[in-house]
Amino acid sequence: MKNKKIVCFGNSVGIRIRPASEQGKSYGDLFNSNDAFTFDNYCFSGNMIGSVSRNTDLILQKHADIIILQFGVVELSSRSTSRRLYNYLNYAPRKSRLGYIIQSIGLFLESKLRRVLVYLRFKSSWYRSSRFLSEYERTVKSLDLNSSAQIICVGVNQPSMRVEQNLPGTRKRIQSIHSEMERICAKYESSHYVSVLDLVPELIPDGIHYSVEGHNEIYKRILNLIKS
């Protein structure tokens, strides 16, 4: 029997395990350990729905049987800087000693003044909720129309109070979109929604990423959808 091919597109929630020192498997690793599936993970840190919403061919060309989407927390968290400045401070190559000094000082100041900077930016996120939902639906709709794959939409983990203290406004914004994400998935026959609202803090120890047990739980929920 041919293995079912799964592809996953999203952010670091789909790959990281917390605490980082803990040994274990992500839910993608668990699927790869299951002889019935192959799992290709295209999640990466900082990835946003805009990377695929305007060009779903990036997903369709993988010719998968099951497509997992795991987006939301990057787009909707309150931010202390613009996206461009964030990328410069965190990812731009440090080509000179002066550049290294500027980036190092910038990262230090951002870490110390993060909460204040968030308020100075009026607790804004990189995407408005309406934009995120619009691009999310565009993606699901395109995949539903152009693919025979089963589409599985994983909800956005509820940030902890630790995250809220550093990025005020994040919890309220993310709480407001769960029902809308579920509504979008319900509109399309091939899509299914995985709710994460009931996950206890032990499964999301840093308020964003799963523990080993958290990945096990998401694996079970996705597997149940695939079998249903």
Secondary structure, 3 states (H helix, E strand, C coil): CCCEEEEEEECHHHCCCCCCCCCCCCHHHHHHHCCCEEEEEEECCCCCCHHHHCCCHHHHCCCCCEEEEECCHHHHCECCCCHHHHHHHHHCCCCCHHHHHHHHHHHHHHHHHHHHHHHHCCCCECCCHHHHHHHHHHHHHHHHHHCCCEEEEECCCCCCHHHHHHCCCHHHHHHCCHHHHHHHHHCCCCEEEECCCCCCHHHCCCCCCCCHHHHHHHHHHHHHHHHC
